[in-house]
Amino acid sequence: MSENNIKTVDPEKSKGLENDKDADGNSDSTAEAAATPTEEGPATFDKAIEGAGFGIFNLMLLIVSIPAQSAAIFESSSMSYILPVAECDLRLTLEDKGVLNAVAYAGMTISAIAWGYLADTKGRKKILYWGYLIDAVCVFGSALSQNFSMLVMFKFMGGLVVNGPAAVLFTYLTEMHGPKHRSSVLMIVGMVTSTATVSLPLLAWGIFPRDWDFEFWGLQIRSWQIYLFVLGIPSLISGLIFCSMPESPRFLMAQGRNEEALQAFKQIYHVNTRKPKDSYPIKALIQEVPNRKAAQNEVIYTIEEKSGEAPTKRQSRTLAESLRSGLQQMKPLARKPLLGLAICCYVMQFGIFLGMNTIRLWLPQLFASMAEYEVLHAGDGLDASMCTILEFSVNQTAKTALNYADACSEPKVISMDMYLNNIIVSATGFVGYFFAGGIIRALGPKRMMTYGLFLSGTFGLMLYFSVSSLMTLIVAAVFLTITGIAVSSLLGAVVALFPTQLRTVVVAIAMMCGRFGALSGNLLFPVFVQIGCLPPFIMVSSVLILSGILSIFLPDPAKAMFT
């Protein structure tokens, strides 16, 4: 009968259709078919995207990824640069500074599941343009903030919002490229991330020293608020550009909306080749999810076998249904051998992000305190050791909170050394990124991860023994570079060690644990600093060494059994 006319693509003709997977963990719709689509049947996703070519459209995608990825980095890291400058304006205590560093991560942590549901039901494009446009509103709102509470609210909302488009951006980029170009595209996005990190101190260097204080509609505007306003421009640009971009054809095919997917492929083909849309060589796509019964003597080509009758219509799932489906898919993670492996990865991600982001986000404050201390004690011959600087920073912050009139009677002048030190640390991480691939290939991912984490823990503790600003600069730069490479190694291991259908959810949970680690570390750091000089560095070092110990028990990703 009609139900029997729903057939699967011959696996021999499809060149291992069931085994080929997307870089983002999506299943076999991206497998490459051997048959020529126009001659022997409908095309798979990979065949269709290859037929659309690689050209101007892909270049446009990479260009828009620059402000888009920068927006996510700016949202999570911008507060660390304004803390020394806005201390008097916002009357910040040490705990307030920790909250400002952590609050964006709080928003990111609690919004992860909701954004995943929306991206899988509403599509990539809507999440991208609405997400970035709303984030721009949040960033501009933070730029107009007149007090601590207002700034915390907008930063929390910004973290809540930007988490969606930032995660979907990677999926969208991989779904717009064939297997040949995916790894190169993700490498370029990684370079954009490093460039954005370097641009933060460069923009601070260009804006903070300027005397740009003025009133706007009764609101007092200062240089640090102009800095935040500038950081909101990439979100606005990204949102506006994504309004004109097509929906991901991969998402459309997964939803059974093949006609819309075909139009998207034609648009990409037209932009890349400058030929008419009608000349696109592929005329039909494989029906991944049949949305109707086959007619008499008709065959509907599908990727995988479906049991029972094909649904007559693709039904939208409610949030509760999606959660139930997700929990059902995650059941293997609650049983051996994946349960212990998953918990190990989550604890490691928590520890690495706690150690790395605590130091990274407090460094601008430490460098500013060092510069201020060295100016005040220029002729005393006193060394700016780490413990001396922490004590000085605590005392200066307390003085600002308790005796605002005297401490803030004159505008704070931030030494040029603060900007230069932050630029050097960020640039070191950028350079380290280029060597990371070669180092991982030479040592292997597991050894690199283990050695890197133990070294990170050692350098984290070495910060306590720093006796000068130069030593602090060198140790901090090496610490953050090695820890960043260890993070990449861990995420690579997660992809290799878990079955394809679970990789996306494991990575999402791991990133959520990592952000919770960053949140925890930035809230605990000022508490430990007030207890003493050693406790914050013990915290950072211990979690990284613990992560290194756990990495020993991970299977070697190079010999992973799961595919």
Phi and psi in degrees as a GROMACS rama.xvg file:
@    title "Ramachandran Plot"
@    xaxis  label "Phi"
@    yaxis  label "Psi"
@TYPE xy
-63.3532  -31.9731  SER-2
-63.1597  -30.1773  GLU-3
-77.7909  -7.69464  ASN-4
-86.9401  2.68511  ASN-5
-89.6097  107.926  ILE-6
-114.746  156.801  LYS-7
-96.244  154.573  THR-8
-71.1685  135.866  VAL-9
-58.8356  121.254  ASP-10
-62.1878  -30.5765  PRO-11
-68.0257  -37.9949  GLU-12
-73.3445  -21.4346  LYS-13
-93.0788  5.30619  SER-14
54.6189  54.6398  LYS-15
73.4424  44.6515  GLY-16
-52.0776  -38.7871  LEU-17
-79.075  -16.8091  GLU-18
-97.0217  -19.8881  ASN-19
-82.8347  130.34  ASP-20
-126.783  156.344  LYS-21
-65.9054  156.245  ASP-22
-65.6996  -25.5861  ALA-23
-92.4947  7.85504  ASP-24
92.3057  1.61879  GLY-25
-76.0921  157.685  ASN-26
-83.1122  -161.395  SER-27
-71.3022  12.5594  ASP-28
-65.781  -17.7021  SER-29
-96.7694  9.3289  THR-30
-69.3985  149.392  ALA-31
-92.4356  126.261  GLU-32
-87.0098  147.784  ALA-33
-80.8874  -31.799  ALA-34
-73.8899  147.766  ALA-35
-74.1634  123.976  THR-36
-58.4966  -39.9195  PRO-37
-73.6406  -17.6816  THR-38
-101.822  -41.9254  GLU-39
-115.636  5.26786  GLU-40
142.342  -179.181  GLY-41
-64.7283  158.213  PRO-42
-95.2506  148.569  ALA-43
-76.9623  172.336  THR-44
-59.7303  -46.4385  PHE-45
-60.9804  -41.4497  ASP-46
-64.6243  -39.0008  LYS-47
-68.8707  -42.3478  ALA-48
-71.507  -31.4737  ILE-49
-68.691  -36.363  GLU-50
-65.6723  -25.0574  GLY-51
-76.9062  -12.5584  ALA-52
83.3618  176.369  GLY-53
-130.713  118.998  PHE-54
-169.359  -130.812  GLY-55
-60.8495  -41.5516  ILE-56
-59.8034  -44.3777  PHE-57
-66.2343  -35.9607  ASN-58
-63.8488  -41.362  LEU-59
-60.5631  -40.6475  MET-60
-60.7255  -44.2379  LEU-61
-66.9486  -35.6354  LEU-62
-66.5438  -43.0302  ILE-63
-70.9756  -22.8073  VAL-64
-68.797  -20.9053  SER-65
-65.6229  -57.4857  ILE-66
-67.3399  -31.1759  PRO-67
-66.1631  -49.0486  ALA-68
-70.7837  -33.9305  GLN-69
-61.9959  -37.783  SER-70
-59.2215  -40.882  ALA-71
-67.3944  -41.5852  ALA-72
-65.2183  -42.5915  ILE-73
-62.9977  -39.2621  PHE-74
-63.7884  -39.2169  GLU-75
-86.8457  -18.222  SER-76
-119.329  -9.77643  SER-77
-65.9819  -33.0958  SER-78
-61.4401  -34.0018  MET-79
-62.0437  -25.6328  SER-80
-87.4315  -22.3678  TYR-81
-91.8191  -12.6953  ILE-82
-55.2779  -48.265  LEU-83
-66.4977  -30.0409  PRO-84
-84.4801  -36.9723  VAL-85
-92.6895  4.73069  ALA-86
-55.2565  -46.4411  GLU-87
-75.3083  -41.5671  CYS-88
-61.8602  -36.254  ASP-89
-104.461  -0.165956  LEU-90
52.0498  56.4032  ARG-91
-82.0025  135.56  LEU-92
-91.0719  174.435  THR-93
-63.5462  -39.1864  LEU-94
-66.8307  -35.8589  GLU-95
-60.6116  -40.8371  ASP-96
-63.6884  -39.8984  LYS-97
-63.0201  -40.0992  GLY-98
-64.1166  -43.3498  VAL-99
-64.0566  -37.8632  LEU-100
-67.8226  -31.598  ASN-101
-94.1819  -23.6522  ALA-102
-65.0353  -34.7836  VAL-103
-64.1694  -37.469  ALA-104
-66.8901  -30.1543  TYR-105
-63.1669  -44.7328  ALA-106
-62.9785  -41.2648  GLY-107
-64.662  -37.9141  MET-108
-66.0549  -45.695  THR-109
-82.1244  -11.9633  ILE-110
-99.2943  -3.20517  SER-111
-58.4869  -48.8439  ALA-112
-66.4116  -42.6997  ILE-113
-62.1181  -42.4731  ALA-114
-66.1199  -37.3076  TRP-115
-61.1871  -42.2057  GLY-116
-63.0723  -46.492  TYR-117
-64.1226  -40.6253  LEU-118
-64.8712  -34.3411  ALA-119
-84.2434  -13.6517  ASP-120
-112.801  -35.7662  THR-121
-97.3863  -13.9251  LYS-122
102.522  162.827  GLY-123
-75.4592  -43.3138  ARG-124
-60.9113  -46.5315  LYS-125
-61.2328  -41.9042  LYS-126
-62.6274  -40.2231  ILE-127
-67.5963  -51.5218  LEU-128
-78.0151  -37.7809  TYR-129
-69.147  -39.7156  TRP-130
-61.0229  -49.2454  GLY-131
-69.9169  -36.0587  TYR-132
-66.3168  -42.9823  LEU-133
-67.8136  -36.8097  ILE-134
-62.5824  -38.3806  ASP-135
-59.6431  -40.5245  ALA-136
-61.6163  -42.2405  VAL-137
-64.8203  -41.5578  CYS-138
-67.8393  -42.7485  VAL-139
-65.118  -33.8429  PHE-140
-63.8331  -40.7601  GLY-141
-65.9023  -31.5687  SER-142
-68.6761  -23.8249  ALA-143
-95.66  0.94869  LEU-144
-60.921  137.61  SER-145
-109.124  -7.52233  GLN-146
-151.493  172.077  ASN-147
-60.7538  -46.5538  PHE-148
-62.2119  -41.0038  SER-149
-65.2869  -40.7317  MET-150
-66.5971  -41.8715  LEU-151
-61.6526  -41.9496  VAL-152
-62.1936  -46.9176  MET-153
-69.1776  -35.3899  PHE-154
-69.3221  -36.9795  LYS-155
-63.2703  -46.1391  PHE-156
-63.1491  -38.9116  MET-157
-62.5672  -43.5797  GLY-158
-64.107  -39.0345  GLY-159
-60.6478  -41.4105  LEU-160
-82.7979  -46.5678  VAL-161
-69.6188  -19.4352  VAL-162
-59.5718  -35.0828  ASN-163
-67.186  -63.8955  GLY-164
-62.7954  -30.298  PRO-165
-63.8785  -39.9376  ALA-166
-74.484  -40.9388  ALA-167
-67.8297  -28.3211  VAL-168
-55.3981  -45.2303  LEU-169
-63.7508  -42.9268  PHE-170
-62.8213  -44.8663  THR-171
-60.7623  -44.8523  TYR-172
-64.5021  -42.303  LEU-173
-68.6109  -33.5511  THR-174
-76.8813  -10.9806  GLU-175
-98.5997  5.18974  MET-176
-133.273  151.456  HIS-177
-79.5905  172.674  GLY-178
-55.929  -30.5974  PRO-179
-63.4475  -32.0904  LYS-180
-111.703  -7.22016  HIS-181
-60.6218  -48.5934  ARG-182
-63.2753  -37.0737  SER-183
-66.0264  -39.1634  SER-184
-63.9181  -44.6805  VAL-185
-66.393  -31.9765  LEU-186
-65.2015  -40.9583  MET-187
-64.4202  -40.4095  ILE-188
-62.7674  -37.3977  VAL-189
-62.3378  -38.6181  GLY-190
-66.0879  -37.1132  MET-191
-62.2145  -40.4988  VAL-192
-59.4344  -45.6595  THR-193
-65.4095  -39.3468  SER-194
-64.6013  -40.5934  THR-195
-62.5824  -38.2246  ALA-196
-63.529  -39.1925  THR-197
-70.5097  -33.8069  VAL-198
-69.0751  -24.572  SER-199
-59.2555  -54.3405  LEU-200
-67.6997  -28.4339  PRO-201
-65.4286  -43.3649  LEU-202
-65.698  -38.7422  LEU-203
-61.6038  -41.3954  ALA-204
-61.0463  -38.1085  TRP-205
-79.8429  -23.4573  GLY-206
-107.524  -44.9872  ILE-207
-58.6462  -41.3726  PHE-208
-70.4096  -10.8839  PRO-209
-77.2215  144.788  ARG-210
-92.0089  80.6594  ASP-211
-112.546  27.7915  TRP-212
-73.487  132.935  ASP-213
-161.122  171.048  PHE-214
-105.159  141.494  GLU-215
-137.276  109.877  PHE-216
52.9041  41.9406  TRP-217
81.3073  -0.953504  GLY-218
-98.729  133.522  LEU-219
-80.7124  121.78  GLN-220
-112.098  129.74  ILE-221
-123.193  176.549  ARG-222
-62.0685  -37.4431  SER-223
-68.0669  -26.7808  TRP-224
-75.0368  -34.7756  GLN-225
-64.257  -38.6516  ILE-226
-58.1089  -46.9638  TYR-227
-64.8613  -37.4993  LEU-228
-62.2777  -43.6487  PHE-229
-62.0115  -38.0092  VAL-230
-69.0062  -15.8843  LEU-231
-85.4829  -14.8431  GLY-232
-62.7655  -42.233  ILE-233
-57.7023  -37.402  PRO-234
-63.3597  -43.4933  SER-235
-63.6616  -46.9025  LEU-236
-60.7865  -44.825  ILE-237
-61.939  -45.8099  SER-238
-60.163  -42.5444  GLY-239
-66.8797  -40.2786  LEU-240
-68.7495  -40.9469  ILE-241
-66.7432  -19.2615  PHE-242
-60.3319  -30.3282  CYS-243
-98.868  0.580339  SER-244
-86.854  152.229  MET-245
-75.3093  159.144  PRO-246
-67.5792  152.821  GLU-247
-62.7873  119.289  SER-248
-63.743  -26.6559  PRO-249
-63.5829  -42.6409  ARG-250
-64.9328  -43.2753  PHE-251
-62.6366  -41.4743  LEU-252
-65.565  -38.2  MET-253
-66.2943  -23.5027  ALA-254
-91.0435  -0.251874  GLN-255
78.7654  14.7599  GLY-256
-99.7028  66.6719  ARG-257
-69.7023  -32.3325  ASN-258
-63.9945  -43.1151  GLU-259
-66.4458  -39.2996  GLU-260
-62.2971  -40.5613  ALA-261
-64.3058  -38.62  LEU-262
-64.3855  -37.6543  GLN-263
-64.129  -43.9389  ALA-264
-60.9187  -40.3893  PHE-265
-64.7138  -38.3523  LYS-266
-64.287  -44.1825  GLN-267
-62.429  -43.5818  ILE-268
-60.8584  -44.0119  TYR-269
-62.3343  -44.5135  HIS-270
-68.8133  -40.4441  VAL-271
-70.2196  -40.5626  ASN-272
-105.193  -14.6536  THR-273
60.9073  27.5399  ARG-274
-103.952  160.157  LYS-275
-59.0864  147.516  PRO-276
-60.2338  -33.0692  LYS-277
-66.6872  -17.7622  ASP-278
-86.0468  1.02263  SER-279
-58.6629  124.722  TYR-280
-68.8934  -19.3378  PRO-281
-96.5861  126.382  ILE-282
-107.443  -14.8772  LYS-283
-149.123  149.785  ALA-284
-116.627  149.878  LEU-285
-62.4844  134.804  ILE-286
-82.8783  99.4149  GLN-287
-65.0469  -42.4174  GLU-288
-127.307  100.912  VAL-289
-55.1915  129.532  PRO-290
-104.418  12.922  ASN-291
-163.322  168.843  ARG-292
-80.4721  148.021  LYS-293
-70.731  141.298  ALA-294
-78.3532  173.832  ALA-295
-58.5777  130.998  GLN-296
61.7741  24.6392  ASN-297
-114.047  143.362  GLU-298
-114.289  129.193  VAL-299
-103.607  117.678  ILE-300
-80.9671  130.516  TYR-301
-128.507  164.586  THR-302
-76.2925  -46.441  ILE-303
-132.639  159.308  GLU-304
-65.687  139.421  GLU-305
-113.623  132.402  LYS-306
-83.7611  143.101  SER-307
74.9462  -159.679  GLY-308
-80.0096  147.969  GLU-309
-74.5374  140.649  ALA-310
-66.8535  143.955  PRO-311
-77.2182  -18.401  THR-312
-154.965  139.975  LYS-313
-74.3623  110.987  ARG-314
-89.8838  138.52  GLN-315
-74.3691  137.409  SER-316
-93.7062  145.265  ARG-317
-76.4818  168.808  THR-318
-61.3605  -40.9007  LEU-319
-63.7757  -42.3153  ALA-320
-64.3244  -39.7568  GLU-321
-65.1433  -39.9784  SER-322
-65.4166  -41.5262  LEU-323
-62.7995  -42.7395  ARG-324
-64.0589  -41.5982  SER-325
-64.3418  -41.5908  GLY-326
-65.3179  -37.2461  LEU-327
-62.769  -42.3518  GLN-328
-66.0699  -30.4403  GLN-329
-85.2814  -1.79388  MET-330
-52.8924  -41.9183  LYS-331
-59.0596  -24.8449  PRO-332
-72.3453  -14.5026  LEU-333
-95.293  6.14755  ALA-334
-128.246  159.546  ARG-335
-66.026  148.518  LYS-336
-91.1818  -1.47039  PRO-337
-76.5708  -25.301  LEU-338
-60.2571  -53.0669  LEU-339
-63.4395  -38.5576  GLY-340
-64.2824  -43.6501  LEU-341
-64.8915  -45.8274  ALA-342
-60.6645  -40.8259  ILE-343
-59.8607  -45.8448  CYS-344
-65.0108  -40.0935  CYS-345
-65.1651  -43.5454  TYR-346
-64.8134  -40.0853  VAL-347
-63.8954  -43.5501  MET-348
-64.5584  -40.7518  GLN-349
-58.3211  -48.6077  PHE-350
-66.4015  -42.2579  GLY-351
-65.3502  -45.7215  ILE-352
-67.9126  -34.8731  PHE-353
-62.1942  -49.9173  LEU-354
-65.997  -48.0329  GLY-355
-67.0558  -50.1916  MET-356
-76.544  -23.1273  ASN-357
-64.7139  -50.125  THR-358
-67.7193  -44.4736  ILE-359
-59.6525  -44.0373  ARG-360
-82.4351  -16.6882  LEU-361
-96.8855  -10.0194  TRP-362
-59.7858  -45.8494  LEU-363
-56.0201  -39.751  PRO-364
-65.0861  -42.1055  GLN-365
-65.3299  -42.0416  LEU-366
-66.42  -37.2891  PHE-367
-64.6621  -41.6675  ALA-368
-65.6092  -38.6437  SER-369
-61.0959  -47.0773  MET-370
-62.3417  -42.3846  ALA-371
-65.8566  -40.4973  GLU-372
-64.966  -42.9659  TYR-373
-67.2447  -31.6761  GLU-374
-68.7794  -44.3589  VAL-375
-67.8004  -29.7224  LEU-376
-117.683  36.1493  HIS-377
-59.6791  -39.3015  ALA-378
-98.1392  4.46671  GLY-379
-87.7373  -17.1726  ASP-380
72.3957  20.3021  GLY-381
-87.3897  137.895  LEU-382
-82.5272  144.146  ASP-383
-88.83  70.4339  ALA-384
-70.9786  160.575  SER-385
-59.543  -45.2901  MET-386
-65.0429  -38.8962  CYS-387
-62.8362  -42.2769  THR-388
-67.9262  -42.0701  ILE-389
-63.0471  -43.2185  LEU-390
-63.2983  -42.0589  GLU-391
-62.6509  -43.8768  PHE-392
-63.6224  -42.9429  SER-393
-62.0471  -44.7189  VAL-394
-66.1207  -41.4757  ASN-395
-66.4385  -40.7972  GLN-396
-65.4222  -41.2941  THR-397
-64.4839  -38.8564  ALA-398
-63.6953  -39.5129  LYS-399
-64.2986  -41.0355  THR-400
-72.0294  -38.3474  ALA-401
-87.4324  -33.545  LEU-402
-131.094  67.901  ASN-403
-59.4198  -42.1907  TYR-404
-60.401  -43.8375  ALA-405
-77.2745  -44.4646  ASP-406
-67.5738  -30.072  ALA-407
-115.678  25.5685  CYS-408
-67.1854  -28.3146  SER-409
-123.337  147.706  GLU-410
-59.9594  140.845  PRO-411
-72.2771  132.445  LYS-412
-104.607  117.495  VAL-413
-92.06  126.853  ILE-414
-64.5468  149.35  SER-415
-61.23  -26.428  MET-416
-61.5572  -32.5221  ASP-417
-60.6794  -45.5592  MET-418
-68.2588  -44.8846  TYR-419
-62.0511  -42.4905  LEU-420
-61.9003  -43.1727  ASN-421
-67.0493  -36.5325  ASN-422
-65.0696  -42.1305  ILE-423
-63.3683  -44.1753  ILE-424
-62.1711  -45.6537  VAL-425
-66.0607  -40.2782  SER-426
-66.9387  -34.3828  ALA-427
-62.6188  -43.1281  THR-428
-62.6354  -37.4153  GLY-429
-63.4105  -45.735  PHE-430
-66.2836  -41.1497  VAL-431
-59.9383  -30.4199  GLY-432
-60.8517  -37.0176  TYR-433
-69.6423  -28.5085  PHE-434
-90.8646  -12.2682  PHE-435
-59.8638  -44.7858  ALA-436
-59.981  -45.1196  GLY-437
-65.6402  -39.1983  GLY-438
-65.2269  -43.3465  ILE-439
-64.6224  -39.1203  ILE-440
-66.4371  -36.8728  ARG-441
-71.5864  -45.5472  ALA-442
-90.0938  -23.7803  LEU-443
91.9393  147.019  GLY-444
-61.724  -38.1941  PRO-445
-70.4495  -46.1171  LYS-446
-63.4526  -40.8544  ARG-447
-60.8571  -42.0003  MET-448
-65.3772  -47.1579  MET-449
-65.4572  -51.3952  THR-450
-60.6973  -42.4793  TYR-451
-62.4056  -40.5205  GLY-452
-70.3954  -40.1965  LEU-453
-65.6843  -40.5145  PHE-454
-64.4547  -41.0095  LEU-455
-60.8143  -44.754  SER-456
-61.2219  -38.5238  GLY-457
-66.1124  -46.1614  THR-458
-68.743  -31.1778  PHE-459
-62.0563  -40.3122  GLY-460
-73.4093  -32.1372  LEU-461
-62.5189  -25.8764  MET-462
-58.5546  -33.7996  LEU-463
-62.7503  -34.3897  TYR-464
-89.2442  4.28796  PHE-465
-62.9344  133.813  SER-466
-113.502  -0.977951  VAL-467
-153.583  164.485  SER-468
-65.8428  -34.3517  SER-469
-65.7748  -43.4363  LEU-470
-64.5503  -40.7005  MET-471
-60.5979  -42.5556  THR-472
-61.2439  -47.8794  LEU-473
-66.1034  -47.7456  ILE-474
-64.0654  -42.6357  VAL-475
-64.6842  -40.7689  ALA-476
-64.3341  -44.8033  ALA-477
-66.2693  -42.3558  VAL-478
-56.9072  -51.1327  PHE-479
-69.3463  -34.6437  LEU-480
-66.0777  -47.9957  THR-481
-65.2012  -41.2958  ILE-482
-64.9962  -37.9458  THR-483
-61.9481  -40.6193  GLY-484
-66.309  -37.3622  ILE-485
-63.6239  -38.1009  ALA-486
-60.8101  -45.882  VAL-487
-60.8565  -40.1837  SER-488
-63.6798  -40.3039  SER-489
-66.5404  -44.7542  LEU-490
-65.0641  -36.1169  LEU-491
-63.8803  -37.7842  GLY-492
-66.3522  -39.4323  ALA-493
-60.1693  -43.283  VAL-494
-63.4179  -37.6098  VAL-495
-80.5988  -29.245  ALA-496
-90.8445  -13.3217  LEU-497
-114.334  149.111  PHE-498
-57.5866  149.945  PRO-499
-53.8261  -43.4389  THR-500
-69.6611  -11.0702  GLN-501
-110.006  -7.62587  LEU-502
-61.7387  -45.0403  ARG-503
-61.0768  -45.4064  THR-504
-69.2813  -36.3067  VAL-505
-66.8024  -42.9194  VAL-506
-62.8025  -41.7796  VAL-507
-62.7852  -44.8784  ALA-508
-66.5018  -39.6021  ILE-509
-61.4535  -42.7579  ALA-510
-66.9778  -34.9789  MET-511
-65.2406  -41.5191  MET-512
-64.0778  -38.8624  CYS-513
-63.0396  -42.8542  GLY-514
-67.6457  -35.5409  ARG-515
-65.2594  -34.2695  PHE-516
-63.9885  -44.0823  GLY-517
-62.5792  -41.5864  ALA-518
-60.0232  -47.8311  LEU-519
-64.0093  -45.2887  SER-520
-61.7218  -41.5605  GLY-521
-73.8808  -25.3304  ASN-522
-79.1022  -33.8189  LEU-523
-81.3718  -29.4446  LEU-524
-55.5382  -51.31  PHE-525
-65.1239  -28.9296  PRO-526
-66.4365  -46.8972  VAL-527
-67.8875  -34.7151  PHE-528
-60.9306  -38.1126  VAL-529
-74.0861  -20.1021  GLN-530
-75.8448  -40.7576  ILE-531
175.303  176.027  GLY-532
-75.6519  -38.4504  CYS-533
-75.1614  -40.2923  LEU-534
-51.3033  -44.397  PRO-535
-62.4376  -34.249  PRO-536
-78.8343  -29.2732  PHE-537
-63.5034  -42.3338  ILE-538
-59.4444  -50.6923  MET-539
-63.2847  -47.646  VAL-540
-65.9572  -42.0171  SER-541
-66.1358  -40.879  SER-542
-68.7904  -32.7228  VAL-543
-73.5969  -40.2823  LEU-544
-66.8376  -38.6264  ILE-545
-59.5938  -43.1546  LEU-546
-62.0441  -38.529  SER-547
-63.273  -40.9035  GLY-548
-63.8596  -42.9444  ILE-549
-63.9758  -34.0045  LEU-550
-64.1438  -25.2816  SER-551
-62.1917  -33.6515  ILE-552
-87.41  -4.20808  PHE-553
-74.8506  142.829  LEU-554
-62.7223  156.925  PRO-555
-71.424  119.042  ASP-556
-59.0821  -28.9886  PRO-557
-67.7153  -19.3439  ALA-558
-116.151  26.8612  LYS-559
-61.9633  141.688  ALA-560
-85.8942  -28.5365  MET-561
-82.6732  147.948  PHE-562
